Amino acid sequence: MAATTFEMDGSVMEGGGQILRLSAALSCVHGSPIKINKIRAGRSTPGLRPQHLSGLELVRDMTDGNLEGAVVGSTEITLTPGKIKGGSHVADTQTAGSVALLLQVSLPCALFAGGPSELCLKGGTNAEMAPQIDYTVKVFKPIVEKFGVYFDCDVKMRGYYPKGGGEVVVKVNPVKELSPVNMTERGNITKIYGRAFVAGVLPFKLAKDMSTAAVRTIRKEIKDLYINIQALQEKDKACGNGNGIIIIAESSTGCIFAGSSLGKKGVYADKVGVEAAEMLLRNIRHTGCVDEFLQDQLIIYMALAKGTSRIRTGPVTLHTQTAIHVAEQLTTAKFSVTKAEDESSSSETYIIECHGMGASNPSL
Ligand SMILES: Nc1ncnc2c1ncn2[C@@H]1O[C@H](COP(=O)(O)OP(=O)(O)OP(=O)(O)O)[C@@H](O)[C@H]1O
């Protein structure tokens, strides 16, 4: 008997690509068809961009499924997933579309596959409005391991806007089910480090300027920690020109936060460094356990886990609220967001609690 197709409104709340990725991933994990309409209606160029299209094609291939209406610019698609199989799959945005966002849609599927997966993801490794691949590896990966999600990510080639040309190979082992997490103790910041890079024809001085400006900015607030932001010239493993920075902070309780930024034409390198530093400071001033980006990226794992997860956060972003909305529509998970009332919450912090649906891998 054909399963009924769920309809998801892609224009609700944040109205961006995240709704599409979450809906597609959950549809694959459930094995039930989904129709997503008004895709990215909240954006100036609505409809699918190459990154969204490649991500959908990837999960279609991973599930031997069927995808209708999916071309660049479409505002309505229907995905009918089959059984998630393991094996090797390639997704190529053919642009600087983010490989980290290709992983965002495909990782939940790979976890509930019948065997190990190897995903070759091509596009931008350090792209705007997306996690830099360094964020995925250094921030997202160690935290998502707390749910029992393990993957290896090999950065073969870095790629930047506008050329793309980056490539990462991600290996994922399937799981039976995911464990809930409890991240409610922030502890003290014990380590701050990062990387400031240039690639292609751009002068190494830009990397040093980003690093110096970032350290200077952080020093104004944090005086007692050694801050090591390495300036790097990307050589053989980089396609095209680019520059950027990511700064990571770790706490005594294992929380990890980041601030990052990418160079743009006409923007001074030290401004790029200051922007990343200010982003990091904003995310460690509160006593939450995740930064403003990890918040929304963890929602799907909270929803899929078996049991109750609790995460202390700073101000809850619209991306996070949207992810919760989608997860509640498409799973039996129940979320609550409450203002933290205890003594350590002099800043605005919240507890996101989720009673997960306890998704179980039918193949294991
Ligand atoms: N600087 C950053 N560091 C880490 N993650 C980031 C950063 N900027 C954005 N992200 C993450 O990237 C994702 C962006 O989702 P979003 O829906 O906005 O993007 P999109 O697919 O490019 O679509 P759209 O173009 O519609 O915005 C979110 O999960 C967000 O947390």
The ligand as an SDF file (V2000), in Angstrom:
LIG
                    3D

 31 33  0  0  0  0  0  0  0  0999 V2000
   28.8720   30.8240   10.1770 N   0  0  0  0  0  0  0  0  0  0  0  0
   28.2580   29.6450   10.2920 C   0  0  0  0  0  0  0  0  0  0  0  0
   28.8280   28.6530   11.0170 N   0  0  0  0  0  0  0  0  0  0  0  0
   28.2170   27.4580   11.1500 C   0  0  0  0  0  0  0  0  0  0  0  0
   27.0390   27.1560   10.5860 N   0  0  0  0  0  0  0  0  0  0  0  0
   26.4280   28.1030    9.8610 C   0  0  0  0  0  0  0  0  0  0  0  0
   27.0010   29.3860    9.6770 C   0  0  0  0  0  0  0  0  0  0  0  0
   26.1490   30.1360    8.9190 N   0  0  0  0  0  0  0  0  0  0  0  0
   25.0930   29.3420    8.6430 C   0  0  0  0  0  0  0  0  0  0  0  0
   25.2510   28.1260    9.2050 N   0  0  0  0  0  0  0  0  0  0  0  0
   24.3090   26.9850    9.1530 C   0  0  0  0  0  0  0  0  0  0  0  0
   23.9660   26.7550    7.8040 O   0  0  0  0  0  0  0  0  0  0  0  0
   22.5940   26.4260    7.6840 C   0  0  0  0  0  0  0  0  0  0  0  0
   21.9520   27.4540    6.7540 C   0  0  0  0  0  0  0  0  0  0  0  0
   20.6240   27.1380    6.5160 O   0  0  0  0  0  0  0  0  0  0  0  0
   19.7570   28.0400    5.5150 P   0  0  0  0  0  0  0  0  0  0  0  0
   18.4170   27.4530    5.3780 O   0  0  0  0  0  0  0  0  0  0  0  0
   19.8210   29.4720    5.9250 O   0  0  0  0  0  0  0  0  0  0  0  0
   20.6470   27.9320    4.2250 O   0  0  0  0  0  0  0  0  0  0  0  0
   20.5100   27.5920    2.7260 P   0  0  0  0  0  0  0  0  0  0  0  0
   20.2050   26.1900    2.4180 O   0  0  0  0  0  0  0  0  0  0  0  0
   21.7320   28.1550    2.0960 O   0  0  0  0  0  0  0  0  0  0  0  0
   19.2450   28.2900    2.2570 O   0  0  0  0  0  0  0  0  0  0  0  0
   18.8900   29.7440    2.0000 P   0  0  0  0  0  0  0  0  0  0  0  0
   19.7010   30.2400    0.8530 O   0  0  0  0  0  0  0  0  0  0  0  0
   17.5100   29.5350    1.6850 O   0  0  0  0  0  0  0  0  0  0  0  0
   19.1760   30.4730    3.2790 O   0  0  0  0  0  0  0  0  0  0  0  0
   22.0250   26.4180    9.0890 C   0  0  0  0  0  0  0  0  0  0  0  0
   22.0700   25.1120    9.6170 O   0  0  0  0  0  0  0  0  0  0  0  0
   23.0120   27.3030    9.8650 C   0  0  0  0  0  0  0  0  0  0  0  0
   23.1320   26.9760   11.2360 O   0  0  0  0  0  0  0  0  0  0  0  0
  1  2  1  0
  2  3  1  0
  2  7  2  0
  3  4  2  0
  4  5  1  0
  5  6  2  0
  6  7  1  0
  6 10  1  0
  7  8  1  0
  8  9  2  0
  9 10  1  0
 10 11  1  0
 11 12  1  0
 11 30  1  0
 12 13  1  0
 13 14  1  0
 13 28  1  0
 14 15  1  0
 15 16  1  0
 16 17  2  0
 16 18  1  0
 16 19  1  0
 19 20  1  0
 20 21  2  0
 20 22  1  0
 20 23  1  0
 23 24  1  0
 24 25  2  0
 24 26  1  0
 24 27  1  0
 28 29  1  0
 28 30  1  0
 30 31  1  0
M  END
$$$$
